[in-house]
Amino acid sequence: MIRINENFTKLKASYLFSDIAKRVAAFQQANPERSIIRLGIGDVTEPLPPVCVEALHAGADELSRRASFKGYGPEQGYAFLREAIAQHDFQARGCKIEPDEIFVSDGSKCDCGNIQEIFSADIRLAIPDPVYPVYVDTNVMAGRTGANVDGRYAGITYLESNAANGYVPAVPAVATDLIYLCFPNNPTGAVATKAQLAAWVDYAKRHQAIILFDAAYEAYIRNPEIPHSIYEIEGARDVAIEFRSFSKTAGFTGTRCAYIVIPKTLVAYDAQGRPTPIHALWNRRHTTKFNGVSYPVQKAAAAIYSDAGKPQIRAMTDYYLGNAKLIREAVAKLGLPCVGGDNSPYIWVNVGRDSWEFFDLLLTKAGVVCTPGAGFGKCGEGHVRISSFNSRENVIAALERIAAALK
Ligand code: PLP
């Protein structure tokens, strides 16, 4: 008899954003005349930068001619993209990362979800709360947790982010093996200083642990003191994997391109305690289960590093940060404490009440969709995440409607 993976039954019934979509769809069906503005799911709205569009067209043209046609490319990504990434995202910031330490993929969601496969089933996990749900759910699916009791899975050390610690969790008192960190943070928008990240690198070294550093929102950092990469911290090459995505950097949520950095010096240990390079393990996994990102998409991704591309993606992230500033100001006027929005596209608002109740209030009274904090973890309760990913007009209209609804 064919059997299911019982670990899936430990998961909450559906993914947070499917729950939100269902509630929004039900409201829209009951109120077809109401217009709804979505500041919930973190999906970009502005068109691709012109350099990327040109590169996509040029890439498609190359595929249309026999002489320049391409079939399967290297699973790890074309050299032109890996070289551009290493040079512009890392070496330019003083990080010693080489092109062959980069694995190009079709998204950070898959990368963050898949990476846990190469680690033992009985490792100890440290995961922030609130958190991007993928880190937790993929470990639940893999059987690394017990049941969910009162919003918490047995077997995870939760790193609580709250107002008291500025939404940047300190290292735990207990030893763990695999630590997920995300800065600028989704959902809180908080950023970590060099000293805070250095404490994590030191912790990982002491415990022979690995940090998974998700920097999907790196392009939104404006404070020059804030590190963009974990590799800006001394010694991080030996303890950290970094995830980057073109989704929020260049509007690629629908185009799909991302990458993981795995330094060749990074090791984990086998049952006999022998160090084993993670790079080789991931290369084996990646080349077995993945066949590469399409050539025109990799061309489009590489275009953001050109002289013409750099100001275009800066203008795009500046645009969303302009929205974020308006949201922060409007939230402050309402007297609600908030963080984020200055080095991040997300604003994390302390609404001082049940987060789904506040979500419903905004939906029904203002026709505005936010994301209830409870969906990101127990510590998210009492908060909502407002996303700046929308047109300026929609953000202004949404803020006016929210102000009127909460009067
Ligand atoms: N990591 C974080 C923290 C995110 O918020 C997201 C998307 O919202 C992702 C990863 C996934 O990005 P991608 O579009 O590359 O799959």
Residues whose N, C-alpha, C, O or C-beta is under 5 A from the ligand:
A	BS01	PLP	G42 G107 S108 K109 C110 Y132 C182 N186 D214 A216 S245 S247 T253 C257 A258
